[in-house]
Amino acid sequence: MAASRLPPATLTLKQFMRRQQVLMLYRRILRAIQQVSNDSDRKYLKDWAREEFKRNKSATEEDAIRMMITQGTMQLKELEKTLALAKS
């Protein structure tokens, strides 16, 4: 059997797709945070988001990653609702 030509750090398709989901969620959260009018609140939320993603950067278990994506999506929806209420 021939050895694989891929380097050992190559992501599987499933891992690649999860990574794309995480990056998309991160970008959506940062875009939503940009809509916060108060500078100190915006900075706090941006620092919080960065810290949460950095803290979970080394997660490898598929179920845990899916759960974190779901939680992040729910938090993003809550932030968007709050921003919509603040504007009205």
Secondary structure per residue as TSV (DSSP state, phi and psi in degrees):
chain	resnum	aa	ss	phi	psi
A	1	M	-	360.0	132.9
A	2	A	-	-77.1	145.8
A	3	A	-	-72.5	149.0
A	4	S	-	-68.9	142.1
A	5	R	-	-86.0	-8.3
A	6	L	S	-79.7	141.7
A	7	P	-	-65.4	155.5
A	8	P	T	-61.0	-23.7
A	9	A	T	-89.6	6.8
A	10	T	-	-67.8	135.9
A	11	L	-	-80.8	147.0
A	12	T	-	-74.1	168.2
A	13	L	H	-59.5	-42.5
A	14	K	H	-62.7	-43.5
A	15	Q	H	-64.5	-40.3
A	16	F	H	-62.0	-43.4
A	17	M	H	-65.5	-42.1
A	18	R	H	-62.1	-41.8
A	19	R	H	-60.4	-42.1
A	20	Q	H	-63.7	-39.2
A	21	Q	H	-62.0	-43.6
A	22	V	H	-64.4	-45.9
A	23	L	H	-63.5	-39.9
A	24	M	H	-64.0	-43.1
A	25	L	H	-62.6	-44.2
A	26	Y	H	-59.4	-46.3
A	27	R	H	-63.3	-41.2
A	28	R	H	-64.1	-39.2
A	29	I	H	-64.8	-45.6
A	30	L	H	-63.9	-37.2
A	31	R	H	-64.7	-40.9
A	32	A	H	-65.5	-39.9
A	33	I	H	-63.6	-32.2
A	34	Q	T	-61.9	-21.0
A	35	Q	T	-82.6	-8.8
A	36	V	-	-69.9	128.6
A	37	S	-	-78.9	-35.2
A	38	N	-	-77.9	124.0
A	39	D	H	-60.6	-43.3
A	40	S	H	-69.2	-37.2
A	41	D	H	-65.5	-40.3
A	42	R	H	-62.7	-44.5
A	43	K	H	-64.1	-43.0
A	44	Y	H	-59.7	-47.2
A	45	L	H	-65.7	-39.3
A	46	K	H	-64.8	-43.8
A	47	D	H	-63.9	-40.9
A	48	W	H	-61.1	-46.8
A	49	A	H	-62.2	-47.3
A	50	R	H	-59.3	-44.7
A	51	E	H	-64.0	-41.5
A	52	E	H	-62.5	-44.6
A	53	F	H	-69.2	-38.8
A	54	K	H	-64.8	-40.4
A	55	R	H	-63.0	-33.5
A	56	N	T	-101.4	11.8
A	57	K	T	-59.5	-34.2
A	58	S	T	-89.3	4.6
A	59	A	-	-64.7	134.8
A	60	T	-	-125.5	-17.3
A	61	E	-	-73.4	125.9
A	62	E	H	-57.2	-46.7
A	63	D	H	-64.0	-40.6
A	64	A	H	-65.0	-40.5
A	65	I	H	-65.5	-43.6
A	66	R	H	-60.6	-41.9
A	67	M	H	-63.8	-42.4
A	68	M	H	-66.0	-37.6
A	69	I	H	-63.5	-42.9
A	70	T	H	-62.9	-45.2
A	71	Q	H	-63.8	-42.0
A	72	G	H	-63.6	-39.1
A	73	T	H	-65.3	-41.2
A	74	M	H	-64.6	-40.8
A	75	Q	H	-66.2	-37.3
A	76	L	H	-63.6	-44.6
A	77	K	H	-61.7	-40.4
A	78	E	H	-63.5	-42.4
A	79	L	H	-63.2	-43.0
A	80	E	H	-63.5	-40.2
A	81	K	H	-63.5	-44.1
A	82	T	H	-61.5	-42.6
A	83	L	H	-65.6	-38.6
A	84	A	H	-64.9	-40.5
A	85	L	H	-66.7	-37.5
A	86	A	H	-66.6	-31.8
A	87	K	H	-77.5	-25.9
A	88	S	-	-89.0	360.0
